[in-house]
């Protein structure tokens, strides 16, 4: 039995107890027909509860008690005109209480659902899901949800569904087969905090955090990114990321899991400032409440990269052609990461920088293999926010793919690139913090140096 189901049944038992008191009052007034109707309602409700609990583990005792309760209802209905009203109520209460106690002892299972949208961001939830899956009292579901590219006017464009791109060990449930309203999971985990605040992509409105809140006892938001660590008193650095602290997912979630205790303190402080600026109620500015809501428990992204081993990674044959020398040894592999932020900030300069990078690594292809992994939403972003760069960017990608001297990684598995590569080169993004966990060299590209 689910926790919310038990609560619903307990509420129903509470209503039946109230009806018993009504019956007592009506009997004292000798309103026997009213009492008869009320007792019939009690019997119908008890039968429905019994039919429901009969299908559940540990429900036999509850069903047996409800059967005895129905028998008592019948006896009372035939004797109520000659039995003191208080005695009628006492008899009914006694049997119903035994049924309620049996319900209390029925085992409760927790249902947890994970609602990722980008498969490449699944690593931000994976370790939590694996732990839930191992819990014998928990039923865990991964339900990838669709998302849309947004047109320049904010309307929904092409729909994407990436449910087939998850690791083989992750059991996937199609979003069409999981009704949130009917299932009412105990916990919902999300990694998309934007609701209608993103200008590049959007999940369907029914999956906005403010709507998910209606269908669970606990909505948990875990960021899909990892930031460089910041000191809580470094306001200049905080100002560059504080927008993350007051997104819809943070506002509506019951719990927010961030990467560290320092980041937790930053989130709390910046959330309070933003909540006050937006005149939100006191519950959103009470530090004690936020200290229970926002937790610095670490990022599952870092959990995953620490556990993936190079020998366990499957290397595509197309990649091997780039990586392996004729004698079978491997070249040095450079993970080249290009971010959305750098492209939006630098425009044509960034295109020029990338083209120069490709020229240099092409010249060194006998000794070094370039593994280019652009941000998974970069193409959609260029189309929506920098349409003037679209043709140049797409031609650059086409040329890189056609020449075949480097690796182009647009897969959902970022950790494969992190584990296989020998060093990182590219933009300052959340990938850097993940890569630093490996202890391998990191170099940030300077767009001004062409």
Secondary structure, DSSP 8 states (H G I E B T S, - for coil): -BHHHHHHHHHHHHHHHHHHHHHHHHHHTT-HHHHHHHHHHHHHHHHHHHHHHHTSTT-HHHHHHHHHHHHHHHHHHHHTTTS-HHHHHHHHHHHHHHHHHHHHTS--BEEEEE--S-GGGGGGTHHHHHHHHH-TTEEEEE----EEEE-TTS-EEEEE--GGGS-TTS-B--GGG--HHHH--SEEEE----TT--SSEEE-GGGSHHHHGGG-SEEEEE-S-------TT-HHHHHTTGGGGGSHHHHH-SEEE-S-HHHHHHHHHHHHHHHHHTT--GGGT-HHHHHHHEE----HHHHHHHH--GGG----HHHHHHHB-TTS-B-EEEEEEE-HHHHHHHTHHHHHHHHHHHHHHHHTTTTEEEEEEE-TTHHHHHHHH-HHHHHHHHHHHHHHHHH-SSEE--SS-HHHHHHH-SEEEE-SSHHHHHHHTTT-EEEE--TT--
